[in-house]
Amino acid sequence: MVPSRFAPHVGGIETVVSELAHELQRRGDEVLVITHREPVTLPAEETVGSVRVKRVRFEAPSRSVAATRGFLQSLPAVTRSLSEEARPDIIHVHGAANQVLPITRYAGSRQIPLVITTHGEITGDTHDIYRRSRYMRASLRYGVRRCAAVTAPSQGTLEDLRRLVRNADSLGHVVPNGVRVSEWESGLPTPETKVVLAWGRLEKQKGFDRLLAAWPLVQDRIPEASLCIAGDGEERLALQSMLTPGASLLGPLSRRQLAARLRGVQIAAVPSRVEAFGMS
């Protein structure tokens, strides 16, 4: 599996790939996760949980000569790194980014079936990379037209891809993200706590700024209500400056901590501007 990012990064794609990897292992498959080595201080290889992870530099060209030279030099380097591994039965890309072009080339040269799953990166990327980068658009079209199958976690996300790849109206299948329901069942009724909880990466896409802007309206009507936002990210300082009475930032929570918090919450808020599926 080749996700755009993986642990120690935290996010929806990282969660989906980790859950899928462990489920495949439970069923007897051997799994290798290959992902972008960013930052370069991360180890080139390690085991995360029970999953073996290999990190390589998936570079992309830019308008600078140095960056383009680095991109061209990275292609054979990626191929050499992948060739060190046993030939896989299938390669599965999650979240199309810099890895699409080199992985598609590698899979095609060795006739390995390639699956691409788009996770909303076309319209939901924090830095809007698909609008700004002709290379990203071209590489995804290249991968989609050469892969064995395309999936997306929702119909809306699949439609984003179809708008990008022309003459592909029948392209792809919707396969919703899996969730281990047993980890979230509490068996308890919803308590009357007047506590609202929202969680996720603290980025503009997630819409926590809109939630904080609206919170004083709730406080006016229900002074004892409280809002808690869990997570971390680039918008943390900006969101801190928006805090009003009754609102707080909790920082990052583990899955177990989040499940425990939810048992004392009356409302779960999901103010995202855009979501592929919405792990929340």
Summary of the structure (lengths in Angstrom):
residues: 280
radius of gyration: 20.6
end to end distance: 22.9
largest distance: 63.7
contacts: 814
relative contact order: 0.11
helix: 39%
strand: 17%
